[in-house]
């Protein structure tokens, strides 16, 4: 941990870095990017009806976005090892803007899907590089607060997106959702002035490894939505080639040294489940509110919004708690809140929309607690030389979990067609309760191993 702190302080001396201003502007950009993600969740019922799609097909607007978002995050993270963060961020914002223009004029489902995927390619730069910047330039003593601010902006985006998306979809049409993303262009002058001036370094980017990773993840999600044995066979083959390639390539897209780190792998699983549950909720709640309670898009957004605001308020307390007590109590708190939320959703979600509103408060705060503390924990246990790749992999698994959650939720809705809504959502959320329990067990193994390491260090110091 001391090596990270010393390195960060040294960077602070070398590069004029206005920490508070950068965190503020990056948080506003994160807000726009996350809103871009969640605005379409409210529009899904409208898109589904307009293009005459099944739930499992429409879910690819979310899961396809999540896959590309994850791959983009890891790609920009790997590139940041030798390309300045400011240059990469400009590329990401330009991709985001260009895709928004295409999406605004799209009148076919596959053109809409393509625009969303290109948007995700640009949005991944904002998400991934923000955490890398914090890990690289902000000392450990203040890093928890900074990451909590970024996570709170994301939580606000998760809640504000459905509200704004509902208003725009209901009164203007879903095409106008793409216009909001254009506001990210306004942040370019601020980033150019405030971001550290980093040198361009020599390095190689593993393009083939990136393609293998993307195809493997996409194949897995495609199989889960189609159950095609042909897709399964191709996916298994891709994973075998991908695994062997990682150990053959000198500097692969995904460094094997991180995958062999068992503690890091446990954190990946826990964080993946948090995103699985959060995006499942954000996919299922609009459908529940529209089909069970007849809510219009605006009404859907207003039900989801208070939970996000509550998470933003709690996020400030979470950041201070991390800086004072460490990450582990916050991770435990997040998992307990998720358990409460999943059980309440299972038995109360079809009773009243107000119960959905209050239950989502538990879920959103739990998600903020886990996502904030998990990233900070990764920067604590790994050397600074691995942080860029590690955060990229962490966010790859985050959005793989997001895509998987939406895909599985769409599939569970499809296979239960014809059943009463009460039974459908009870079955889904009881399954998700088991997912939380599984993640809690993994966290228990992680803590026990950390305590064992600490005990060994104490013995060494005494000797």
N, C-alpha and C positions, 0 to 999 in steps of 0.2 A: 504493500500500500504506500510505503514511503517513497518508492521509486516513482509512482504516478504523481504524487504531490510535488516532489522536487522538480520533476520534468515540467509539470504544469506551471510552477512558479518561474522556472527559467524562461519558458516561452512568454510569460507575462512581461518579463524584463526586456526580452528581445523585440517583441512586437507590441506597438501601442494598441491596446485592446480595450474598447469601451464596453465592458461586460454587460452592464444594465441595459444600454441602448440596443445592443445586438440581440440580447434575449427578448426584449420587448418587440422589436421588429420581426424577429424570427417567430415569436409566438403568434403575432397577427397573421403571418404567412401560413403558419401551421393551421390556424383557425380556418382560413379560406380553403386550404387543401382538404382538411377533414370534412368541412361542410360540403365540398364537392363530392366526397364519398357518400355521405349520408343523405344528401338531398334526393338522390335517386331511389333510396329505399322507400320513401313515401310515394314516389311516382311509379313504383313497380306495378301496383294493381292497374293503373291507367295504361301503362305500356303493355302489360299482359293482355288487357282487353283490346287495345288498339291493334296489336299485331297478332291476336288470336294465338297466344302462346300458352304452354303448360307452365306450372310453377317451377318445375325442374329446369326448363329451358330459360325462363326469365331470370332465374337465379344466376345465370352466367354473366349478367350485367354487373353483379356484385362480385362473384367469385373470380371471373376473368379479370376484373379490375384489381382484385386483391392479389392474384398471382403475379401480374405484371408489376404491381406496386412493390411486392416483396423482392422480385428479381431486380427491379430498378434500384431499390434501396441497397441491396448487396453490391450491385454493380458500381454505383456511385461511391459506396464505402470503400471498395477495393481500389477504385481510381484515385480516391483522395490520398492514397499513400504516396503518389508521385505527381498528381495534378492539383493545383491550388483549389481550395474549397470554393472560393469566389467564382472561378471560371466554371466549375461544375454546376454551381447553383444557377448561373445565368443560362446554361444549356437546358437545365431542367425546367426553368420558368418559361423559356421559349417553346419547348415541346408542349407544355401545359396549355399555353395560349393558342398555338397552332391547332391543337386537337379540339379546343373549345370552339373554334370557328367551324371546323368540319362537323362537329356534333350539332351545332346550332342549325345547320342546313340539312341534317340527315333526315331522310324520310323512309328508310328501310332498316329493319332490325339489325342486320349484319353491319351496315354502315355505322349505326349507333354503337354497336358493340366494339367496332374497330376504333371509333373516336374515344370511347371510354378507356380502351386499353392503352392508346397513345397518351391520353391524359395521365394515366397511372404511371407511365414511363417517366414523365416529367415530375409528377408529384412525389415520386420516391426520392428524388434529390432533396427536397425540403425536409422530409421526415428523417432520412438516414443521416444526412450531413449535419443536421442540428445537434443530434446526440454526440456525433464524433467531435464537433466543434467544442461542445461542453466538456467532453472527456479529455480533450487535448489542451484547452486553454484555461479552464476554470478549476481552481484548486479544490481538493476533496472537501475542505471545510465548508465550501459554498455550493458545491456541485449538486447536492440534494435539492436545495432550494431552486436552483436554475432548472433542473430537470422537472421539478414539480410544476414550475410555471409553464414549461412546454407541454407537459402532460395535461395540465388544467386547460390550456388552450385547445388541445385535442378533445378533451371532454366537453368543453363548451361547443366545439364544432359538431360533435356527435349529437348534441341536443338542439342547437340552433339550426343545423342543417335541415332536419325534418320540418321545423316550423316554417322557415323561409321556403324550403322546397314545396311544402304544402300550399302556401299562398301562391307561389309562382305557377305551380302545376294547375291549380284550380282556376286561376283567373287569366293566365297567359298561355299555358301549355308547357309540357316538359322540355321542349326545345330551348326555352329561355333559361333553363337551369345552367346551361353552358355559359351564359353571359356573365354570371357571377365570378367565374374563375378568372376572367380577364382582369379583375382587380389586382391580381398578383403582379401585373406589370408595374404597378405603382411603387412596389417595394424595391425595384432594381436600383434606382439612384442611391437609396439608403444603404443597401448592401455593398455597393461599389465603394462607398465612402467609409463604411465602418468595419468591414471584414479585414482580418489580418492579411498582409501582403506576403504570401508564401512563395518560395521559389519553385520553379518547375524542375522535378527530379527525373532521373532516368528510371524506367520501369517497363515491364511487359504486362499486358492485359491478356488473360486467357479467354479468348473469344469462344473457342470450341468448348471449353469447360462451362462457360456461361450458357451456351446453347443446350448442352447436355443437361445442365441443372434445370433450365426452364422446361425442356421437353419432358423430363422425368416427373417434375411436380405437376405439370399440366396433365400428363397421362394418368397420374394417380387420381386426380380430381375428376377427369373425364370418365374413368372406369367407375368411380363411385356414383356418377350420375346416370350411367348407361348400363352398367353391369355387363359390358361386352367382353367376352373371353378373348377376342382378338386384341382389343385395347389392353387388356390385362397382360397378355403375352408380350406385346410390344413394350409396355411399361416396365415389366420385370427385366426384359433385355436391356432397356435403357439404363435402369438402375445398376445392373451388373457392369455394363460398360463404364458408366459414370464412376462407380467405386474403384474399378481397376485403374481408370484414368487418373484419379486423384493421387494414387500411389506411384504412378509412373511420371507424371508431369512434375517438373522441378518447382514451379511456382503456380499451382493450380488455382482456379477460381475460388474454390472452397478449401482452405488449408486443412489437411488431415490432422495436424497437431491439435487443432481446436476440437475436432470431432472425437479425438481420443481422450480428451479431458472429460472425465466422468462427471465432475461437479458442474462444469459448463453445460454438459448434455442434460443434466437434471434441470438446470435453470431454463434451458430451451423448451423442455417439455411443459414445465409449469406455465411459462409465458405463452406458449402455443395454446394451452387450454383456456387461458384468460381471454385471448382474442377469439377463440372458437365460440365461447359462451357469449361474449359481447356482441359479435356480429350475428350470431344466431338470434339473439334478442332483437337487434335492430332490423333483421329481416322478418321475424315472426310478428313483432308487435304491430307494424302497419297492417299486415294481413289480418290479424286478429281484430284490430279496431275497425277495419273496413268491412269485413265479412260477418263478424259476430255482432258488432254494435252499430254498424252502418255509418261510421264516421267518415266525413269527407277529408281530403288531404290536409286541409288546415286544422281540422279537429285532431287528426292523428299527430301532427306536429306539436300541437299544444299539450297533448298528453305526455309526449316524450320529453319536451323541453325542460320541465322542472327538475327532472332527475339529473340532467346535464348541468344545470345551474348549481344544484346542490353539490355535485361532484367538483365543480370549479371552486366553490367556497371551501369544501373539505380539502381540496388539493393543497391549499396554502398551509393548512395544519399538517397535512401529510408530509410536505417538504420539511417543515421544522422538526417533525417527529423523526424523520430519517437522519437529519443532521445531528440530532441529540441522542437518539437511542440506536441508530443503525437501521439496516434494511430488514432484518429478520422479523421483528415485531409487526412491521407494516405488511409484509408478505402474508403473515398469519392472519392479520386483520382482514386483508382482502379476500382470502379464501373463506373465512367464516361468513363474511357478508355475501359471498357468492352462494354458499350453501343455503343461507336463509332465503335469498332471492329465488333460487331454483325451486325450492319446496313451495314457496308462496305462489310462484307462477303455475306450478303443477296443479294446485287445488283451488286457486282463486282467480286465475286470469280470465275465465269466461263468466265470472259473476258480475263484475262491474269495471268500467274503464278507469275508475278512480283507484281501484286496487292495482291495476296495471301501472298507473302513475306512481303510486307509493312504492310498489315493489321494485320498479326500475331505479328508484333512488338508491336502494341497497346495492343493486347490481352495478350501477355506474360508479359509485364510490369504491366498491370492491375492485372494479377494473382499473380505476385511477391509481389505487394503492399498489396493485400488483405491477402495472406497467411502469410506474415511476421507480419503485424500489428495485425491480428486476434489472433495469438498465444500469442503475447505480451499483448494484451488486456485481454485475459483470465487470464494470470498470475497477471494482475493488479487488477482485480475485485474480485478474489477469495483468501481465506486464503491459506497459503502454504501447509496446511495439505490436501487440496483438489486438488492441482495442478497436481499431478501424474495421478489421475483418470480423471481429467478434460481434460488434454491434450490427454489422451488415447481416451476418448469419442469424443473429437474434431476431432482427426485423423480418428476415426471410421467413423464419418459422412463425413469427407473429401473423404475418399475412397469409401464410399457408394455412394456419389455424383459422383465420378469418374466412378464407375461401372454402375451407373444408366445412366450417360451421354452416355457411349459407347453403352449400351443396347438400349436406346431410339433412338440413332442415327442409329444403325443397323436396328432397327424396322422401322424407318421412311424411310430409303433407300429401305427396302424390300417392303413396302406397296405402294411406288411410282414408282415401276418398270414399265418401258414403257413410262414414262413421260420424257420430255426434261430435260437435266441436269440443265439448267438455272432455270427451275420451281422447280425442286426437292430441290436444295440447297437454293433457295430463301424462299421456304416454311419452311425449317428447321431452317434457321437463323432468320427469322421473329418470329418464336416460341421462339427461344432462346433470342431474344431481350425482349420479354415479361417476360422471366425468370429474366433477369437483372433488369427490372423495378420493379418486385415483390420484389427482394432482396433489392433494393434501398428503397422501402417503409418500409420494415422491419427495415432497418438501421435508417430511420427517427424516427420510434417508439422507437428504442433503445436510440438514442441521446436525445429525449425528456424526457424519463424516467431518464436518467443519470443527465440531467439538473435539473429535479425535486428533485432528491436526493441531489444534490449539494446545491440547494436552501434551503432544509430542514436543512442541516448541517450548513449553514451560519446563519440561524435563531437561531439554537441551540447555536452556538458560541456567538452570540450577547446577547442572554438571559443569 
